[in-house]
Each structure stands twice: as C-alpha cells, then as structure tokens.
C-alpha cells in the first residue's frame, strides 16, 4: 500500500508551529500504524527545499516530483493533491498534512470498499451548481449531489483511481479557461471543492461504489451540522471522532495568528509521538 501526502508551493510556504507539528504527526503516526506502507511525498522543488529546511523531508520513504499540468493554480489551488494521486500506484491512500490519527482504521474495515473518504456530504449543490461549474467543459455526468470530504482518501485499484483523477484533472484544465470570475472572487474555494470533493462522489456514484467513510453521519452543507445517514457505510460516530483523529481543517485559520493554539497542537503531537 502507498500512503501519499502532497504539497505545491504556489506561493512561498511558511508553516506555523502548529502546521509543522501536524504535518510531522500525519506521516510519523501513519508509519507507526502501518510500517508496511510506503510513505510518499509528491511535491514541487520549492517544497522539497522548504520541507528540508523545516526538517520534514526525511520522514518520507519516497519523494516524487510533481508533474506539470495546464491547471490554473490560482483557481484550483489544491490541484496537486489529485495530480499526486494520479502519479502513484494503487492501492493507495492520500492523507492531508493537517490530518493525523493514532487509530488503525484498517481494523474497522476502512479499506473494505474500492473507495474511502473522511465523510459524506449532502450538498444539494450548496457549493456550486454543476451547470455553472462545468460550463465550457466536456464534463458529462449524471450528478447525484453527493460529495465527500477528502482530507483522507483511499483507492483500491488503479482503474477507479484513474477514473477519478482523469475526470478531475481534465475538468480543472478546461474550467481554468471558463470559470466564472465573479463566483470565484466571492468564494475562492467553490471550484476547488467541486473538482476534488463533488467529482469524487460522482465517480463513486457512476461506478456503483458504496464509499467507505471514517465518519458514519453525513454532513449537511449550508447548515454546518451532521445528520444520521440511512445508507451510512462509516466506522465511527462523529461525536467520538476527536478520540481517534485530528483534522485541523478550518481551525488552521484560527490558529494562524494565535501562538497558544499552535502550542496546543504542538504539545498534543508531542504527547502522541511519545506513546
């Protein structure tokens, strides 16, 4: 199994103390849980230099140079994540740098399906209507409205991995020339979320895959809450999640200018790594 992390230095990287601690925990805790996995960092040359400077680079078994695409990185600022997955052989899981766990989810069946993710999202296209998102592109799917949070992703085989990656990358390359700038300027996450999370859900739906999730409940976009999912295929109730994992997510914005929050994350990581 390949475990993959990715980063592209679109601007000069400058991780704070908490972000460095999180990235460190993400890979080191994974290695302790799955010593048989190969840990891969897929990134650009500037990131290699920066990760060397901050002492992260040696934690990865393999460092792979990110291949170039024709994607507008201002609009699709996390596109390297999908490109990284495309470059590495399945079976693989991709873990975000701000996601770390001290729990062996494999024992609870997280790798039982062809695809897995953090949790399901009931979007009702709250993020971006497919007609708007795909305008000017050749992306033709019967959209279901189901997306998945992809701070953690798993693909059992290259066939389904490449269907997702090729669909998403082709979409991003085409949408780079056709996106609605007024929508993008209002919320710079919408197009990226559509490419990464909505298309993950749609590819699963088109291929009749019941995505395995870490969280049992589904997230209701626009209401910022979780609800029971009648068709859940998860392993962990959301209310217990903090006992098993950390995903900083939006918390990074709060942490950015708060040294106390950064220290809390750092101390938590140090505690976990000493166990």
SVG drawing of the C-alpha trace seen along z (x, -y; Angstrom):
<svg xmlns="http://www.w3.org/2000/svg" viewBox="-32 -39 49 44">
<polyline fill="none" stroke="black" stroke-width="0.4" points="0.0,0.0 1.2,-3.5 0.4,-6.3 0.6,-9.7 1.0,-13.3 1.2,-16.2 2.0,-19.9 2.7,-22.5 4.3,-25.9 2.1,-28.2 3.3,-31.0 6.3,-30.9 5.5,-28.4 5.6,-29.5 4.1,-26.9 3.5,-27.9 4.4,-25.8 1.1,-24.0 1.1,-23.2 4.6,-21.8 3.6,-19.7 0.5,-18.4 2.5,-17.5 5.0,-15.7 2.3,-13.8 0.5,-12.9 3.3,-10.9 5.0,-9.6 1.8,-8.3 0.9,-6.7 4.2,-5.0 3.8,-3.6 0.4,-2.2 1.3,-0.9 5.1,-0.2 4.4,2.0 3.2,-1.1 5.4,-3.1 5.2,-6.8 5.3,-9.1 5.6,-12.9 4.6,-14.3 5.6,-18.0 7.5,-20.6 11.1,-21.6 10.4,-24.6 8.5,-22.4 11.4,-19.9 13.7,-22.8 11.2,-24.1 10.5,-20.6 14.3,-20.1 14.6,-23.4 11.9,-22.6 13.0,-19.1 10.2,-17.1 11.6,-15.7 13.4,-12.7 10.2,-11.3 9.0,-10.2 10.3,-7.0 10.0,-8.4 9.9,-12.0 8.3,-12.3 8.4,-15.4 5.0,-16.8 4.3,-16.6 3.2,-19.7 -0.5,-20.3 -2.4,-23.0 -4.4,-23.8 -4.9,-27.4 -3.3,-27.1 -5.0,-30.3 -8.4,-28.8 -7.6,-25.2 -5.1,-25.8 -5.1,-22.2 -5.0,-20.5 -1.6,-19.0 -3.5,-16.6 -5.3,-15.0 -2.2,-15.0 -0.2,-13.3 -2.8,-10.5 -2.6,-10.0 1.2,-9.6 1.3,-6.9 0.2,-3.3 -2.9,-2.0 -3.8,-0.6 -3.1,-4.0 -4.5,-6.4 -3.9,-10.1 -3.7,-11.9 -3.8,-15.7 -1.0,-17.3 -3.5,-18.6 -5.0,-15.2 -3.5,-12.8 -4.7,-9.7 -3.4,-7.3 -6.1,-4.7 -5.6,-1.8 -8.8,-2.2 -8.0,0.8 -9.1,3.0 -12.6,1.4 -12.8,2.1 -11.8,-1.3 -10.1,0.5 -13.1,2.8 -14.5,0.9 -12.9,-0.3 -13.0,-3.9 -13.0,-5.5 -13.1,-9.1 -13.4,-11.1 -17.2,-11.6 -20.1,-12.0 -21.5,-15.5 -25.1,-16.2 -24.5,-19.2 -27.7,-19.8 -25.1,-21.8 -24.7,-24.3 -21.1,-24.7 -21.5,-25.1 -24.3,-24.2 -22.9,-21.6 -24.3,-23.6 -22.2,-26.6 -19.2,-24.6 -19.0,-22.6 -19.9,-25.5 -17.5,-25.4 -16.1,-21.9 -16.7,-18.4 -17.5,-17.0 -20.7,-15.0 -22.0,-13.2 -25.4,-12.5 -24.9,-14.4 -26.1,-12.9 -25.5,-15.8 -23.3,-13.6 -19.8,-14.7 -17.2,-13.5 -14.7,-15.3 -11.4,-14.2 -8.9,-15.0 -8.5,-11.2 -9.0,-9.2 -8.4,-5.6 -8.4,-3.9 -8.2,-0.1 -7.2,0.1 -5.7,-2.0 -8.9,-1.7 -11.1,-3.7 -8.2,-5.9 -7.5,-7.0 -11.2,-7.5 -11.4,-10.0 -8.0,-11.7 -8.5,-11.9 -12.1,-13.3 -11.0,-15.9 -7.8,-16.9 -9.5,-17.2 -12.2,-19.2 -9.8,-21.6 -7.8,-22.1 -10.9,-23.0 -12.5,-25.0 -9.3,-27.0 -10.3,-28.9 -14.1,-29.0 -14.7,-29.6 -16.9,-32.5 -14.6,-35.0 -17.5,-36.7 -18.3,-33.4 -14.6,-32.7 -14.0,-36.1 -16.9,-35.7 -15.6,-32.4 -12.2,-31.1 -13.0,-27.5 -16.0,-26.7 -14.4,-25.5 -11.7,-23.5 -14.3,-21.8 -16.3,-20.9 -13.3,-19.3 -12.0,-17.5 -15.0,-16.6 -18.0,-16.6 -16.3,-14.7 -15.0,-12.1 -18.7,-11.5 -19.9,-11.5 -17.3,-9.0 -18.2,-6.7 -21.9,-7.1 -21.3,-6.4 -19.4,-3.2 -21.9,-1.9 -19.3,-2.2 -20.6,-2.5 -17.8,-4.7 -16.4,-3.7 -16.2,-6.6 -14.5,-7.3 -17.5,-9.2 -20.8,-7.5 -23.1,-10.6 -23.4,-12.8 -22.5,-16.5 -25.2,-18.9 -23.6,-21.6 -25.1,-25.1 -26.2,-24.1 -22.8,-23.1 -24.2,-20.0 -24.2,-16.3 -27.2,-14.1 -27.8,-10.3 -27.3,-8.7 -29.7,-5.9 -27.2,-4.5 -24.1,-5.0 -21.0,-2.9 -18.9,-4.5 -17.0,-3.2 -17.1,-6.0 -19.7,-8.3 -18.9,-12.0 -19.3,-12.8 -16.4,-10.4 -14.1,-11.5 -11.7,-13.6 -10.8,-10.5 -9.4,-8.9 -8.1,-11.6 -7.4,-15.2 -8.3,-17.2 -7.4,-20.8 -9.4,-22.0 -10.9,-25.4 -9.2,-25.5 -6.0,-26.5 -7.4,-30.0 -7.9,-30.5 -4.5,-29.0 -2.6,-31.2 -2.3,-34.2 -2.7,-32.5 0.6,-31.1 -1.4,-29.5 -3.4,-27.4 -0.2,-26.5 1.4,-25.4 -1.7,-23.3 -1.4,-21.4 2.4,-21.0 2.0,-19.7 -0.7,-17.3 1.5,-15.9 4.5,-15.6 2.3,-13.6 1.1,-11.3 4.5,-10.6 5.8,-9.6 3.2,-6.9"/>
</svg>
